[in-house]
Amino acid sequence: MLPALPGNLPHMSRRFDATVVWMNQKPLVPNRSYLIKQTTQVTQARVRQIRYRIDVNTLEHELAFDIPRELKKAVALGDLSENAEYHTAKQRQEYLKARVRQLGQRLADLSLVNMNNIPKDKVGLGSTVTIFDGTKNEEKEYQLVASEQSDVVNGKISTTSPIGRALLNKKVGDTATVVTPGGSREMEILKLSTMHDIAEAKLASDLEEEPEREVE
């Protein structure tokens, strides 16, 4: 389990909670719940980044201080071949190293969640794409997400998946070639909604629902 946010960051947690509550106060118009989920993706990524960094710092502290201390104590007992304390500490050390590498990769993925780095007219993280698969002769809709959010059954594919990589930076009308073990597939981009489009649509929806104020 990832550690809770430290005491010096309560304002961020409250701000995130307040944002979610505010977004859900008004009645939803058709497809609006989908827009809300999309536009909160960046904020959620920021919170995960903070938690992962805290976790990495905790694990690295244990690697740098606690594990060496335990290994030193175990070595002092002698006969390492049958020293349970030594082997336990070494196993813990390997686990911590693997976990730090894993979290480092997740942080690298989350660093891509920056609105300034996401194209406005091309397929990118958070985009929803309708394609025509020439190989299967069918239309499909995909949503490009971070690797940890992928759900192929529900059309959520990672930007690092074969289809995700092929669709990245493509525009409406472009054809993407997906290379798979079973052969190549041609996909034509029919429709595209980027994260910017989704944010603008939500803002327009909010403005339409906001009642006009009387001028005093």
C-alpha positions in Angstrom: 0.0 0.0 0.0 1.3 3.4 -0.9 1.9 5.8 2.1 -0.6 8.6 2.8 0.2 12.1 1.8 2.5 13.8 4.4 1.3 16.5 6.8 2.7 19.3 4.7 0.4 18.5 1.7 -3.1 18.5 3.2 -4.1 21.5 1.0 -3.5 19.4 -2.1 -5.6 16.6 -0.9 -8.4 19.0 0.1 -8.2 20.8 -3.2 -8.4 17.5 -5.1 -11.4 16.3 -3.1 -13.1 19.7 -3.5 -12.6 19.5 -7.3 -14.3 16.1 -7.5 -17.2 17.3 -5.3 -17.7 20.5 -7.3 -17.7 18.5 -10.6 -20.4 16.2 -9.3 -22.7 18.9 -7.8 -24.6 19.8 -11.0 -26.9 17.4 -12.9 -25.1 15.7 -15.7 -26.1 16.1 -19.3 -25.7 13.2 -21.7 -22.0 12.0 -21.9 -21.0 14.6 -19.2 -20.0 12.0 -16.7 -17.5 10.7 -19.3 -16.1 14.2 -19.7 -15.6 14.6 -16.0 -13.7 11.4 -15.7 -11.4 12.5 -18.6 -10.7 16.0 -17.2 -9.9 14.7 -13.7 -7.3 12.3 -15.2 -4.5 14.9 -15.0 -5.3 15.8 -11.4 -5.4 12.2 -10.4 -2.1 11.6 -12.1 -0.5 14.4 -10.1 -1.7 12.9 -6.8 -0.4 9.5 -7.8 3.0 11.1 -8.7 3.2 12.6 -5.2 2.4 9.2 -3.6 4.8 7.3 -5.7 7.6 9.7 -4.9 6.9 9.4 -1.2 7.0 5.7 -1.6 10.2 5.8 -3.5 11.8 8.0 -0.9 10.7 5.6 1.9 12.1 2.6 0.1 15.4 4.3 -0.8 15.8 5.3 2.9 15.4 1.6 3.9 17.8 0.5 1.2 20.4 3.1 2.3 20.2 2.8 6.1 18.0 -0.1 7.4 19.2 -2.9 5.1 22.9 -2.2 5.6 22.4 -2.2 9.3 20.6 -5.5 9.2 23.2 -7.0 7.0 26.0 -5.9 9.3 24.2 -7.4 12.3 23.7 -10.7 10.4 27.3 -10.9 9.2 28.4 -10.4 12.8 26.7 -13.7 13.7 29.0 -15.6 11.3 28.5 -18.6 9.0 26.4 -16.8 6.3 25.5 -20.1 4.6 23.0 -20.9 7.3 22.3 -17.4 8.5 18.6 -16.8 8.2 18.9 -13.2 9.2 21.4 -12.5 6.4 19.3 -14.2 3.7 16.2 -12.5 4.8 17.9 -9.1 4.6 19.3 -9.9 1.2 15.9 -11.0 -0.1 14.4 -7.8 1.3 17.1 -5.8 -0.4 16.4 -7.3 -3.8 12.6 -6.8 -3.4 13.2 -3.1 -2.5 15.4 -2.6 -5.5 12.8 -4.1 -7.8 10.0 -2.0 -6.3 12.0 1.2 -6.7 12.6 0.4 -10.4 8.9 -0.4 -10.8 7.8 2.9 -9.2 10.4 4.7 -11.2 8.8 3.4 -14.4 5.4 4.5 -13.2 6.7 8.0 -12.4 8.2 8.2 -15.9 4.8 7.2 -17.4 3.0 9.8 -15.3 5.4 12.5 -16.3 3.8 12.4 -19.7 0.5 13.6 -18.2 1.2 17.3 -19.0 -1.4 19.3 -20.9 1.4 21.3 -22.5 3.0 18.1 -23.9 -0.3 16.7 -25.3 -1.0 17.7 -28.9 -4.3 19.5 -29.7 -5.0 18.0 -33.1 -3.2 14.6 -32.9 -3.8 11.4 -31.0 -2.2 11.6 -27.5 -2.6 10.5 -23.9 -6.3 10.9 -22.9 -7.6 10.9 -26.5 -10.6 9.0 -27.7 -10.2 7.7 -31.2 -12.7 6.1 -33.6 -10.9 4.0 -36.2 -11.8 1.7 -39.1 -9.9 -1.6 -39.0 -9.5 -2.6 -42.6 -8.3 -6.1 -41.6 -11.5 -6.8 -39.6 -13.7 -4.5 -41.6 -15.2 -2.8 -38.5 -15.2 0.4 -36.6 -13.8 0.5 -33.1 -13.3 3.2 -30.4 -10.2 3.4 -28.3 -9.3 5.6 -25.3 -5.5 6.0 -24.8 -4.5 5.8 -21.2 -1.5 5.2 -19.0 -0.3 1.6 -18.8 -1.7 1.1 -15.3 -5.2 2.2 -16.4 -5.4 0.0 -19.5 -8.6 -2.1 -19.8 -8.7 -3.7 -23.3 -12.1 -5.2 -22.8 -13.6 -1.7 -22.2 -11.5 -0.1 -25.0 -8.9 1.5 -22.8 -5.5 0.8 -24.3 -2.1 1.9 -23.1 0.0 4.4 -25.1 2.8 1.8 -25.0 0.7 -1.0 -26.5 1.1 -1.9 -30.2 -2.1 -0.2 -31.2 -1.5 2.8 -28.8 2.0 3.4 -30.3 0.7 3.2 -33.8 -2.1 5.7 -33.2 0.1 8.3 -31.3 0.5 11.6 -33.2 -1.9 10.6 -36.0 -4.6 13.0 -37.2 -8.1 12.4 -38.6 -7.8 10.9 -42.0 -4.4 9.3 -41.3 -3.8 5.6 -41.5 -1.9 3.8 -38.7 -0.1 0.5 -39.3 -0.2 -1.8 -36.3 2.4 -4.5 -36.3 1.5 -7.6 -34.4 2.8 -11.2 -34.2 -0.2 -12.2 -36.4 0.7 -9.6 -39.1 0.1 -6.0 -39.9 -3.3 -4.2 -39.5 -4.3 -0.9 -41.2 -6.4 1.5 -39.1 -7.9 4.7 -40.5 -8.6 7.5 -38.0 -12.2 8.5 -38.4 -12.9 10.6 -35.3 -10.6 12.1 -32.7 -11.3 13.9 -29.3 -8.2 15.0 -27.5 -7.9 15.8 -23.9 -8.0 19.5 -24.9 -11.3 19.0 -26.8 -12.8 17.2 -23.8 -11.8 20.0 -21.4 -13.2 22.7 -23.7 -16.5 20.7 -24.1 -16.9 20.4 -20.3 -16.2 24.2 -19.9 -18.8 25.0 -22.6 -21.3 22.7 -20.9 -20.7 24.3 -17.5 -21.3 27.8 -19.0 -24.5 26.7 -20.6 -25.9 25.4 -17.3 -24.8 28.4 -15.3 -27.8 30.7 -14.7 -27.5 34.3 -15.8 -26.9 36.8 -13.1 -29.1 39.8 -12.8 -27.3 43.1 -13.1 -27.9 45.2 -10.0 
